[in-house]
Amino acid sequence: MMTRTDAGRLSRRLDRLRREGAAAARRRALAAADALSADLAALLPDGAARARPTAAGAEVAVEAPGLAAREFGTATRPARPVVGPACAALAARRPGGEA
């Protein structure tokens, strides 16, 4: 039978493990966002890509002249996506990632 003291220790240990796991996941997310922003910056010499940490992990901001038209195409030009393929390449590099 588990005593209150044992339950308290177990609860504290589980809380510590949860915090450490969440912090490790945020570090991995920021590393992936940094890699994605570096890839995007190389593909968009006329633009910028920046990664920043968030409460949930990380985000990447991308800006370049005509980026929306390049990603989705227009009535007169076909799409030449940059962001989608970079995200797919990042997912493929992850362990268990899908290409």
NUPA-811701 format. One record per residue: residue number from 1; residue in three letters; chain; x, y, z of N, C-alpha, C in turn. Coordinates in Angstrom, 1 decimal, padded with zeros to 4 digits. Example, Ala and Ser with C-alpha at 12.3 -4.5 7.8 and 13.67 -1.06 7.14 Angstrom:
<nodes>
NODE 1 ALA A 013.2 -005.7 007.8 012.3 -004.5 007.8 013.2 -003.3 007.8;
NODE 2 SER A 012.8 -002.2 007.1 013.7 -001.1 007.1 012.9 000.0 007.9;
</nodes>
This chain:
<nodes>
NODE 1 MET A 000.8 -001.2 000.0 000.0 000.0 000.0 000.9 001.2 000.0;
NODE 2 MET A 000.5 002.2 -000.8 001.2 003.5 -000.9 000.8 004.4 000.2;
NODE 3 THR A 001.8 005.0 000.9 001.5 006.0 001.9 001.4 007.4 001.3;
NODE 4 ARG A 000.9 008.3 002.1 000.8 009.7 001.6 002.2 010.3 001.2;
NODE 5 THR A 003.2 009.9 002.0 004.5 010.4 001.8 005.0 009.9 000.4;
NODE 6 ASP A 004.8 008.6 000.2 005.2 008.0 -001.1 004.5 008.6 -002.2;
NODE 7 ALA A 003.2 008.8 -002.1 002.4 009.5 -003.1 002.9 010.9 -003.4;
NODE 8 GLY A 003.2 011.6 -002.4 003.7 013.0 -002.5 005.0 013.0 -003.3;
NODE 9 ARG A 005.9 012.1 -002.9 007.2 012.0 -003.6 007.0 011.6 -005.1;
NODE 10 LEU A 006.1 010.6 -005.3 005.9 010.2 -006.7 005.3 011.4 -007.5;
NODE 11 SER A 004.4 012.1 -006.9 003.7 013.3 -007.6 004.8 014.3 -007.9;
NODE 12 ARG A 005.7 014.6 -007.0 006.7 015.6 -007.2 007.6 015.1 -008.3;
NODE 13 ARG A 008.0 013.9 -008.3 008.9 013.3 -009.4 008.2 013.4 -010.7;
NODE 14 LEU A 006.9 013.0 -010.8 006.2 013.1 -012.1 006.1 014.6 -012.6;
NODE 15 ASP A 005.9 015.5 -011.7 005.9 016.9 -012.1 007.2 017.4 -012.6;
NODE 16 ARG A 008.3 017.0 -012.0 009.6 017.3 -012.5 009.9 016.7 -013.8;
NODE 17 LEU A 009.5 015.5 -014.0 009.7 014.8 -015.3 008.9 015.5 -016.4;
NODE 18 ARG A 007.7 015.9 -016.1 006.8 016.6 -017.0 007.4 017.9 -017.4;
NODE 19 ARG A 007.9 018.7 -016.5 008.6 020.0 -016.8 009.8 019.8 -017.6;
NODE 20 GLU A 010.7 018.8 -017.3 011.9 018.6 -018.0 011.6 018.1 -019.4;
NODE 21 GLY A 010.6 017.3 -019.6 010.2 016.8 -020.9 009.6 017.9 -021.8;
NODE 22 ALA A 008.8 018.8 -021.2 008.3 020.0 -021.9 009.4 020.9 -022.3;
NODE 23 ALA A 010.4 021.1 -021.4 011.5 022.0 -021.8 012.3 021.4 -022.9;
NODE 24 ALA A 012.6 020.1 -022.9 013.3 019.4 -023.9 012.6 019.5 -025.3;
NODE 25 ALA A 011.2 019.4 -025.2 010.4 019.5 -026.5 010.5 020.9 -027.0;
NODE 26 ARG A 010.5 021.9 -026.2 010.6 023.3 -026.6 012.0 023.5 -027.3;
NODE 27 ARG A 013.0 023.0 -026.7 014.4 023.1 -027.2 014.4 022.5 -028.6;
NODE 28 ARG A 013.9 021.3 -028.8 013.9 020.6 -030.1 013.1 021.4 -031.1;
NODE 29 ALA A 011.9 022.0 -030.7 011.1 022.8 -031.6 011.9 024.0 -032.0;
NODE 30 LEU A 012.6 024.7 -031.1 013.4 025.9 -031.5 014.5 025.5 -032.4;
NODE 31 ALA A 015.2 024.3 -032.2 016.2 023.9 -033.1 015.7 023.6 -034.5;
NODE 32 ALA A 014.5 023.0 -034.6 013.9 022.7 -035.9 013.5 024.0 -036.5;
NODE 33 ALA A 013.0 025.0 -035.8 012.6 026.3 -036.4 013.8 027.0 -036.9;
NODE 34 ASP A 014.9 026.9 -036.1 016.2 027.6 -036.6 016.6 026.9 -037.9;
NODE 35 ALA A 016.5 025.6 -038.0 017.0 024.9 -039.2 016.0 025.3 -040.4;
NODE 36 LEU A 014.7 025.4 -040.1 013.8 025.8 -041.2 014.0 027.2 -041.6;
NODE 37 SER A 014.3 028.1 -040.7 014.5 029.5 -041.1 015.8 029.7 -041.9;
NODE 38 ALA A 016.8 028.9 -041.5 018.1 028.9 -042.3 017.8 028.4 -043.7;
NODE 39 ASP A 017.1 027.3 -043.9 016.8 026.8 -045.2 016.0 027.8 -046.0;
NODE 40 LEU A 015.0 028.4 -045.4 014.2 029.4 -046.1 015.0 030.6 -046.5;
NODE 41 ALA A 015.8 031.1 -045.6 016.6 032.3 -045.9 017.5 032.0 -047.1;
NODE 42 ALA A 018.0 030.8 -047.2 018.9 030.4 -048.4 018.1 030.4 -049.7;
NODE 43 LEU A 016.8 029.9 -049.5 015.9 029.9 -050.7 015.3 031.2 -051.1;
NODE 44 LEU A 015.3 032.2 -050.2 014.7 033.5 -050.5 015.8 034.6 -050.3;
NODE 45 PRO A 016.7 034.7 -051.2 017.7 035.7 -051.0 017.2 037.1 -050.9;
NODE 46 ASP A 016.0 037.4 -051.5 015.4 038.7 -051.4 014.5 038.9 -050.2;
NODE 47 GLY A 014.4 037.9 -049.3 013.5 037.9 -048.2 014.2 037.7 -046.9;
NODE 48 ALA A 013.4 037.3 -045.9 014.0 037.0 -044.5 013.1 036.0 -043.9;
NODE 49 ALA A 013.8 035.2 -043.1 013.1 034.1 -042.3 013.7 034.2 -040.9;
NODE 50 ARG A 012.9 034.3 -039.9 013.4 034.3 -038.5 012.6 033.3 -037.6;
NODE 51 ALA A 013.3 032.7 -036.7 012.7 031.8 -035.8 012.7 032.5 -034.4;
NODE 52 ARG A 011.6 032.2 -033.7 011.6 032.7 -032.3 010.9 031.7 -031.4;
NODE 53 PRO A 011.3 031.6 -030.1 010.6 030.7 -029.2 009.2 031.2 -028.9;
NODE 54 THR A 008.3 030.3 -028.6 006.9 030.6 -028.1 006.6 029.7 -026.9;
NODE 55 ALA A 005.5 030.0 -026.3 005.2 029.1 -025.2 005.0 027.7 -025.6;
NODE 56 ALA A 004.5 027.4 -026.8 004.2 026.1 -027.3 005.4 025.5 -027.9;
NODE 57 GLY A 006.5 026.2 -028.2 007.7 025.7 -028.9 008.4 026.8 -029.7;
NODE 58 ALA A 008.1 026.9 -030.9 008.8 028.0 -031.7 007.9 028.3 -033.0;
NODE 59 GLU A 008.2 029.4 -033.6 007.5 029.8 -034.8 008.6 030.4 -035.7;
NODE 60 VAL A 008.3 030.4 -037.0 009.1 030.9 -038.0 008.3 032.0 -038.8;
NODE 61 ALA A 008.9 033.2 -038.9 008.3 034.2 -039.7 009.0 034.4 -041.0;
NODE 62 VAL A 008.3 034.4 -042.1 008.9 034.4 -043.4 008.3 035.6 -044.2;
NODE 63 GLU A 009.2 036.4 -044.8 008.7 037.5 -045.6 009.6 037.7 -046.8;
NODE 64 ALA A 009.0 037.9 -047.9 009.7 038.2 -049.2 008.8 038.8 -050.2;
NODE 65 PRO A 009.3 039.6 -051.0 008.4 040.2 -052.0 007.8 039.1 -052.9;
NODE 66 GLY A 006.5 039.2 -053.1 005.8 038.2 -053.9 005.7 036.8 -053.4;
NODE 67 LEU A 005.9 036.6 -052.1 006.0 035.3 -051.5 004.6 034.5 -051.7;
NODE 68 ALA A 003.5 035.2 -051.5 002.2 034.6 -051.6 002.0 034.1 -053.0;
NODE 69 ALA A 002.3 034.9 -054.0 002.2 034.6 -055.4 003.1 033.4 -055.8;
NODE 70 ARG A 004.3 033.4 -055.2 005.2 032.3 -055.5 004.7 031.0 -054.9;
NODE 71 GLU A 004.2 031.1 -053.7 003.7 029.8 -053.0 002.4 029.3 -053.6;
NODE 72 PHE A 001.5 030.1 -054.0 000.2 029.7 -054.5 -000.1 029.9 -056.0;
NODE 73 GLY A 000.8 030.6 -056.6 000.6 030.9 -058.0 -000.4 032.0 -058.2;
NODE 74 THR A -000.5 032.4 -059.5 -001.5 033.5 -059.8 -002.2 033.0 -061.1;
NODE 75 ALA A -003.1 033.8 -061.6 -003.9 033.4 -062.8 -002.9 033.2 -064.0;
NODE 76 THR A -001.8 033.9 -064.0 -000.9 033.8 -065.2 000.4 033.0 -064.9;
NODE 77 ARG A 000.7 032.7 -063.7 001.9 032.0 -063.3 001.6 030.8 -062.4;
NODE 78 PRO A 002.3 029.7 -062.7 002.1 028.6 -061.8 002.8 028.8 -060.4;
NODE 79 ALA A 002.4 028.1 -059.4 003.1 028.2 -058.1 004.5 027.6 -058.2;
NODE 80 ARG A 005.4 028.2 -057.5 006.8 027.8 -057.3 007.0 027.8 -055.8;
NODE 81 PRO A 006.4 026.8 -055.1 006.5 026.9 -053.6 007.9 026.8 -053.0;
NODE 82 VAL A 008.0 027.5 -051.9 009.3 027.5 -051.2 009.1 027.0 -049.8;
NODE 83 VAL A 008.1 027.5 -049.1 007.8 027.2 -047.7 007.4 025.7 -047.5;
NODE 84 GLY A 006.4 025.2 -048.4 006.0 023.9 -048.3 007.1 022.8 -048.4;
NODE 85 PRO A 007.9 022.9 -049.5 009.0 021.9 -049.6 010.0 022.0 -048.5;
NODE 86 ALA A 010.3 023.2 -048.0 011.2 023.3 -046.9 010.7 022.6 -045.6;
NODE 87 CYS A 009.4 022.8 -045.4 008.7 022.1 -044.2 008.7 020.6 -044.4;
NODE 88 ALA A 008.5 020.1 -045.6 008.5 018.7 -045.9 009.9 018.1 -045.7;
NODE 89 ALA A 010.9 018.9 -046.1 012.3 018.4 -045.9 012.7 018.4 -044.4;
NODE 90 LEU A 012.2 019.3 -043.7 012.4 019.3 -042.2 011.8 018.1 -041.6;
NODE 91 ALA A 010.5 017.8 -042.0 009.8 016.7 -041.4 010.5 015.4 -041.8;
NODE 92 ALA A 011.1 015.3 -043.0 011.8 014.1 -043.4 013.0 013.9 -042.6;
NODE 93 ARG A 013.7 014.9 -042.1 014.9 014.8 -041.3 014.6 014.3 -039.9;
NODE 94 ARG A 013.4 014.6 -039.4 013.0 014.2 -038.0 013.0 012.7 -037.9;
NODE 95 PRO A 013.4 012.1 -036.8 013.2 010.7 -036.6 011.7 010.3 -036.7;
NODE 96 GLY A 011.3 009.4 -037.5 009.9 009.1 -037.6 009.2 010.0 -038.5;
NODE 97 GLY A 009.8 011.0 -039.1 009.2 012.0 -039.9 008.7 011.4 -041.3;
NODE 98 GLU A 007.7 012.0 -041.8 007.1 011.6 -043.1 007.6 012.5 -044.2;
NODE 99 ALA A 008.0 012.0 -045.3 008.5 012.8 -046.4 007.3 013.4 -047.2;
</nodes>
